[in-house]
Amino acid sequence: MSTIVWLLLGYLFVMSVFAFILFGNDKAAARSGRRRIPERTLFTVSLLGGGVGAWAGMLAWRHKTRHASFRFGLPLLAVLNLAIIGAIAYYAR
């Protein structure tokens, strides 16, 4: 695969890890009464490539699971991110 493909895949991986950590930090803030991460920020990071990590974070931390926008939106963003990865892998052959 070309360098650009590896860079794109690396970007998506980093964004997913970042989204996973954000969900964990927001859950910890919710429990301790600290300032929260805005939902808009969580969705933006998910949209920009962190959908898989955000969905995993939502499930692992059991965070935002009662919000319909997160229950349905994050899986859709994760599928979108995975489709992008699949398209990159397919066209890079």
Beta strands, then each sheet from edge to edge (+ up, - down):
end
